[in-house]
């Protein structure tokens, strides 16, 4: 793991998955490595009522019903589509599901305008084709075809970013559960083995980019992942991800609970302002997601570690927040400036504490970018 910038979930939590598999006596669908109950437990963490000999820490924070519906869908013959705003943890949930069910979350196709049908079916090793002709040996299977052959989970990120031709090719795979290879005379069909399924993600803000056809929608069960608005859950997510960051960078730095409260409150304020705005020009371009909060905190921690006094300060947090959210100039800067003068300034007078440093740090960052 030390040789990987970011280890996949099945590597990062390999010891935990091994242990869960060793004590799992529940029924397992198809070729699943864990039973549905253990998959849920791996993702959401254990409780005292589970009666396990060790504690399993939660890795995804959200409504239990979303995870259960996702697991049940994958145990059927339908694909799973996780849809929601940016930064709501769709990809992380997809990775955890694939890791727990198949012990392989890396069979991924990234949907873009340049994604082609070859990316979800197969392509050819040109040099081998020239030397020996087309055969199964000279074929390069896509991650989805590899998942079909292994009876495991394949993933498709940002499905609505892919063109209609690619989406149509996926309909055939999800419906027929095989891929034809017309270039070959023999051994020219790859059938999906039991256990194969597809987890796709889609950004709800991409609606209208490449809308899904009715035929493709029918092949998926939809699970909508909402933006986390519960203060306690959001704090748990940010704290969990921040601790991972500190471990990965071997950084010993404490995140004061008061500063975490400042960050959470600031995002809550900005979300409320965005919801009540009359036009897009009065809204920040940022989705103000939990993932963006984590990014702001990560930036502040690294800046404080490398260029500060090895302690996280309110000034550094404010500078990171402004720098991360001011994407449009002058629109976003004007919105943040209004927020700082209208909300942060009176709050710093009333509550003082960390809000005073946060006020000054934000002012300086806005002035620098203006």
PyMOL commands that set and color helices and strands:
alter all, ss='L'
color gray80, all
select helices_A, chain A and resi 9-12+14-23+36-44+48-50+64-74+90-102+117-119+126-132+143-150+159-161+164-176+204-206+214-218+231-248+257-276+280-282+290-307+314-325+331-351+354-369
alter helices_A, ss='H'
color red, helices_A
select strands_A, chain A and resi 79-84+108-110+122-124+139-141+153-157+178-180+189-191+197-203+220-225
alter strands_A, ss='S'
color yellow, strands_A
deselect
rebuild
show_as cartoon
